[in-house]
Amino acid sequence: MEWFESWFDTPYYHLLYSNRDYTEAENFITKLTADLQLPPQSKIIDLACGKGRHSVFLNKLGYDVLGLDLSRQSIESDKQYENQTLIFDVHDMRNPIDADPMDAVFNLFTSFGYFDNENDDRKVFQSVYNVLKPGGYFVLDYLNEEYVRKTLVPETVVTRGDIDFKILKKIEGRHVIKDIRFETEGKSYHFFEKVKLHTLEAIHAYASECGFERIKIWGDYQLNEFNKETSPRCINLFKKK
């Protein structure tokens, strides 16, 4: 089993990241859909949707949303929000997507770069390309490799309730690795996250191979212009030719 299959399916993953700023996320999604001029009833895939909050918000904005995630437990939880224009399903992003042609696919908040094999990265781009309508958009919200290298904090402790998550971060080769240890109810747990430090050029190469055109790059969730040295994010906008 891959690290992301086990870690993402635990309640501790969601507990650790329970402080995420969903107001900021909703403001970002509102700005993004407005910038793309996606009209109501547009069909959008939220790829790697997790607990489904962003899918639900997109649906409230008037979009027809398909939320896909590898975590069966997350999708089972997401099913409570389903309606005629909001559907959730278990899906590995490397596999072809069985759906009607889409207006846009969003892959948000660093939900890419988990795979050791470069062909798996290529498969993600190909599956997205194939499910989009001509002229459809692919938004890949990723970390800025240069910024991560400059700002990495090697050691932190994050407290959630009565659990202290001890987190060690390091860069090994092309990956940033986060080692996570904690104790609860008399048991010790150890998980890790491993995300590839894709360069801007590598991401562009994967996209170009499939036939995408990169339209623009934003550097943060306020959609400011990307700066390789100072931007915390690398939010790529691709268009299917």
ABEGO torsion letter per residue (X at the ends): XBAAAAAAABAAAAAAAAABBAAAAAAAAAAAAAAAGBBBGBBBBBBGAEAGAAAAAAAAAGBBBBBBBABAAAAAAAAAABBAABBBBBBBAABBBBBBBBABBBBBGGABGABABAAAAAAAAAAAAAABBBGBBBBBBBBBAAAAAAABBABBBBBBEABBBBBBBBBBEABBBBBBBBBBGGBBBBBBBBBBBBBAAAAAAAAAAAGBBBABBBABAAGBBBBAAABABBBBBBBBX
